[in-house]
């Protein structure tokens, strides 16, 4: 077993621990023996060229690879010490504790209120309508959206702007009290102003959540994350404090990617 690249934020507890994680799709290996410790209450960015394995690894964390025919996942992956690939773990329950925000905002074709209330309803988190109202309001506050939508909760979620839709999706993810929030290129479909608002939100949310973000934008990784992991050709090449990765990378492949020699 390979040693994990350790948590660079040593004062923070480890939330996610991966050991020798491999992924193959119909026999073609996409991820090679990834071992990494990811701390709680901070933002970890995954960077690297397209097809390098960063989104593949992200999908391991909420077992989204289970839904892909021919996908095989090996190795050990724990959240708070619990092996998430264990047969006893219900992927539906896991996905409630590991929220996912995708590249393109994907609100449900429901009202703003029902988008946020959906998870708490199916997981039985509210015993009464007032409790549900409180959960929805809190999630919208945390997502920085309450002031903008409080007077139109019955309107469709799809009636919001792109940036607001993405914040609605984040509110939907945090309404079920997740342990981890995964974000796969959450700003790539947004304009610069909406992107700045999401980045501010990520910075606020990290006080309470373990956030892992896949981004093609190195500037974004530098702005929002405390740790950065560089993936290349299915391998985790380097992992450390974001500032170190960008100013003093140890591996020439990291250096070449950051300086734009390839990617």
C-alpha positions as CSV (number, residue, x, y, z in Angstrom):
1,X,0.0,0.0,0.0
2,X,1.4,3.4,-0.9
3,X,1.6,6.1,1.8
4,X,-1.0,8.8,1.6
5,X,0.1,12.3,0.7
6,X,-0.7,13.8,4.1
7,X,-3.1,16.5,5.1
8,X,-1.2,19.8,4.7
9,X,-3.5,21.6,7.1
10,X,-2.2,19.6,10.1
11,X,-4.2,21.4,12.7
12,X,-7.5,20.3,11.0
13,X,-9.0,16.9,11.4
14,X,-8.9,14.6,8.4
15,X,-12.4,14.2,6.9
16,X,-11.7,12.1,3.8
17,X,-8.9,9.5,3.6
18,X,-8.1,7.6,0.3
19,X,-5.7,4.7,0.1
20,X,-4.7,3.2,-3.2
21,X,-7.9,4.2,-5.0
22,X,-8.1,2.8,-8.5
23,X,-10.8,3.3,-11.1
24,X,-11.2,1.6,-14.4
25,X,-13.9,1.9,-17.0
26,X,-14.5,-1.3,-19.0
27,X,-10.9,-2.4,-18.2
28,X,-9.3,0.9,-19.1
29,X,-7.6,2.4,-16.1
30,X,-8.6,6.0,-15.3
31,X,-7.1,6.4,-11.8
32,X,-3.9,4.8,-10.4
33,X,-3.4,4.2,-6.7
34,X,-4.5,7.6,-5.3
35,X,-3.7,8.0,-1.6
36,X,-4.6,11.3,0.0
37,X,-5.8,12.8,3.3
38,X,-8.3,15.7,2.9
39,X,-9.0,17.9,6.0
40,X,-12.3,19.1,7.3
41,X,-13.5,22.7,7.3
42,X,-11.3,23.8,4.4
43,X,-11.3,23.9,0.6
44,X,-9.2,21.4,-1.4
45,X,-8.9,22.1,-5.1
46,X,-8.2,19.4,-7.7
47,X,-6.4,20.7,-10.7
48,X,-4.9,19.2,-13.9
49,X,-5.5,18.9,-17.6
50,X,-8.7,17.4,-19.0
51,X,-9.0,13.7,-18.6
52,X,-6.4,13.6,-15.8
53,X,-8.6,11.8,-13.3
54,X,-9.7,14.7,-11.0
55,X,-13.5,14.3,-11.8
56,X,-13.2,10.5,-11.7
57,X,-11.8,10.7,-8.2
58,X,-14.4,13.2,-7.2
59,X,-17.1,10.8,-8.3
60,X,-15.6,8.1,-6.1
61,X,-16.5,10.2,-3.1
62,X,-20.3,9.9,-3.5
63,X,-20.2,6.6,-5.4
64,X,-21.4,8.2,-8.7
65,X,-19.1,5.7,-10.5
66,X,-21.6,3.0,-9.3
67,X,-24.0,4.4,-11.9
68,X,-21.6,3.9,-14.8
69,X,-21.6,0.5,-16.6
70,X,-18.3,-1.2,-16.6
71,X,-16.8,1.0,-13.8
72,X,-14.7,-0.7,-11.2
73,X,-13.4,1.0,-8.1
74,X,-10.6,-0.4,-5.9
75,X,-8.8,0.6,-2.8
76,X,-10.1,2.2,0.4
77,X,-12.1,5.4,0.8
78,X,-13.3,6.6,4.2
79,X,-15.2,9.6,5.4
80,X,-14.9,10.1,9.2
81,X,-13.3,6.7,9.3
82,X,-16.3,4.9,7.7
83,X,-15.5,2.9,4.5
84,X,-17.9,4.3,1.9
85,X,-17.7,1.4,-0.5
86,X,-18.8,-1.1,2.2
87,X,-21.7,-3.2,1.1
88,X,-23.7,-2.0,4.1
89,X,-23.6,1.6,3.0
90,X,-26.7,2.8,1.1
91,X,-25.4,5.0,-1.8
92,X,-28.6,7.1,-1.5
93,X,-27.8,7.9,2.2
94,X,-24.2,8.5,1.3
95,X,-25.2,11.0,-1.3
96,X,-27.2,13.0,1.3
97,X,-24.0,13.3,3.4
98,X,-21.8,14.1,0.4
99,X,-23.5,16.9,-1.5
100,X,-22.7,17.5,-5.2
101,X,-22.7,20.7,-7.2
102,X,-22.2,20.2,-11.0
103,X,-20.8,22.4,-13.7
104,X,-24.2,23.5,-15.1
105,X,-26.7,24.7,-12.5
106,X,-29.4,21.9,-12.4
107,X,-32.4,23.1,-10.3
108,X,-35.3,20.7,-10.3
109,X,-38.4,21.8,-12.3
110,X,-40.0,22.8,-9.0
111,X,-40.5,25.9,-6.9
112,X,-37.5,27.6,-5.2
113,X,-38.9,26.3,-1.9
114,X,-39.4,22.7,-3.1
115,X,-35.9,22.6,-4.6
116,X,-34.4,23.2,-1.1
117,X,-37.1,21.2,0.7
118,X,-36.7,18.1,-1.5
119,X,-33.8,16.5,0.4
120,X,-35.1,17.1,3.9
121,X,-38.4,15.7,2.9
122,X,-37.1,12.4,1.4
123,X,-34.7,11.9,4.3
124,X,-37.3,12.8,7.0
125,X,-35.4,15.6,8.5
126,X,-38.4,17.8,9.3
127,X,-41.4,16.6,11.4
128,X,-43.6,19.6,10.6
129,X,-44.1,22.3,8.1
130,X,-42.6,25.0,10.4
131,X,-39.5,22.8,10.8
132,X,-39.2,22.4,7.1
133,X,-39.7,26.2,6.6
134,X,-36.8,26.8,9.0
135,X,-34.5,24.3,7.2
136,X,-35.3,26.0,3.8
137,X,-34.7,29.5,5.2
138,X,-31.5,28.5,6.9
139,X,-30.1,26.8,3.8
140,X,-31.0,29.8,1.6
141,X,-29.4,32.1,4.1
142,X,-26.2,30.0,4.1
143,X,-26.2,30.0,0.3
144,X,-26.5,33.8,0.3
145,X,-29.8,33.7,-1.6
146,X,-32.5,34.4,1.0
147,X,-32.6,38.2,0.6
148,X,-33.0,37.7,-3.2
149,X,-35.8,35.1,-3.2
150,X,-37.6,35.3,0.2
151,X,-40.6,37.0,-1.4
152,X,-40.9,34.5,-4.3
153,X,-40.3,31.0,-2.9
154,X,-43.2,29.7,-5.0
155,X,-41.6,30.8,-8.2
156,X,-39.8,28.1,-10.3
157,X,-36.1,27.6,-9.5
158,X,-35.5,27.8,-13.2
159,X,-36.7,31.4,-13.3
160,X,-33.5,32.5,-11.5
161,X,-30.4,33.8,-13.1
162,X,-27.5,31.3,-13.7
163,X,-25.6,32.5,-10.7
164,X,-28.7,32.4,-8.5
165,X,-29.5,28.9,-9.8
166,X,-26.1,27.7,-8.8
167,X,-26.5,29.1,-5.3
168,X,-30.0,27.5,-5.1
169,X,-28.3,24.1,-6.0
170,X,-25.8,24.8,-3.2
171,X,-28.7,25.6,-0.8
172,X,-30.3,22.3,-1.9
173,X,-27.0,20.4,-1.1
174,X,-26.6,22.0,2.4
175,X,-30.2,21.6,3.4
176,X,-29.6,17.9,4.4
177,X,-26.5,18.8,6.6
178,X,-23.9,17.1,4.4
179,X,-20.5,16.1,5.8
180,X,-18.7,17.0,2.5
181,X,-19.6,19.2,-0.5
182,X,-18.2,18.3,-3.9
183,X,-18.1,20.9,-6.6
184,X,-17.3,19.9,-10.2
185,X,-16.4,23.1,-12.1
186,X,-19.1,25.0,-10.3
187,X,-18.4,28.4,-12.0
188,X,-17.5,27.4,-15.6
189,X,-21.0,28.3,-16.9
190,X,-21.2,31.6,-15.0
191,X,-20.2,35.2,-15.7
192,X,-17.4,36.8,-13.7
193,X,-19.7,38.6,-11.3
194,X,-21.7,35.4,-10.5
195,X,-18.4,33.5,-10.2
196,X,-17.1,36.0,-7.7
197,X,-20.3,35.6,-5.6
198,X,-19.9,31.7,-5.7
199,X,-16.3,32.0,-4.7
200,X,-17.2,34.3,-1.7
201,X,-19.9,31.7,-0.8
202,X,-17.3,28.8,-0.9
203,X,-15.1,30.8,1.4
204,X,-18.0,31.3,3.9
205,X,-19.1,27.6,3.7
206,X,-15.6,26.2,4.5
207,X,-16.0,27.3,8.1
208,X,-18.5,24.4,8.5
209,X,-17.9,22.0,5.7
210,X,-15.2,20.0,3.9
211,X,-15.3,21.3,0.4
212,X,-13.6,19.7,-2.6
213,X,-13.6,21.6,-5.9
214,X,-12.5,20.5,-9.3
215,X,-11.5,23.5,-11.4
216,X,-9.8,24.2,-14.7
217,X,-9.1,27.7,-13.5
218,X,-5.8,27.9,-11.6
219,X,-6.6,31.4,-10.6
220,X,-9.8,30.1,-9.0
221,X,-7.9,27.3,-7.2
222,X,-5.4,29.9,-5.9
223,X,-8.3,32.2,-4.7
224,X,-10.6,29.7,-3.0
225,X,-8.5,26.7,-1.7
226,X,-6.2,26.1,1.2
227,X,-4.9,22.8,-0.3
228,X,-4.3,21.9,-3.9
229,X,-3.9,18.4,-5.5
230,X,-2.4,18.2,-9.0
231,X,-3.6,15.2,-11.1
232,X,-1.9,14.0,-14.4
233,X,-2.7,11.0,-16.5
234,X,-4.7,9.3,-13.7
235,X,-2.0,9.9,-11.1
236,X,-2.0,12.2,-8.1
237,X,1.3,13.9,-8.7
238,X,1.5,16.5,-5.9
239,X,-0.6,17.7,-3.0
240,X,0.1,20.4,-0.5
241,X,-0.8,23.9,0.7
242,X,-2.1,25.9,-2.3
243,X,0.5,28.6,-1.9
244,X,3.3,26.0,-2.0
245,X,1.9,24.2,-5.1
246,X,1.7,27.5,-7.0
247,X,4.9,29.1,-5.9
248,X,7.2,26.2,-5.2
249,X,6.0,23.0,-6.8
250,X,8.2,19.9,-6.1
251,X,7.4,18.0,-9.4
252,X,8.4,19.3,-12.8
253,X,5.0,18.2,-14.2
254,X,3.2,20.5,-11.7
255,X,5.6,23.3,-12.6
256,X,5.0,22.8,-16.3
257,X,1.2,22.7,-15.9
258,X,1.1,25.8,-13.7
259,X,3.4,27.8,-16.1
260,X,1.2,26.8,-19.1
261,X,3.7,24.5,-20.8
262,X,1.0,21.9,-21.2
263,X,-2.7,21.5,-20.3
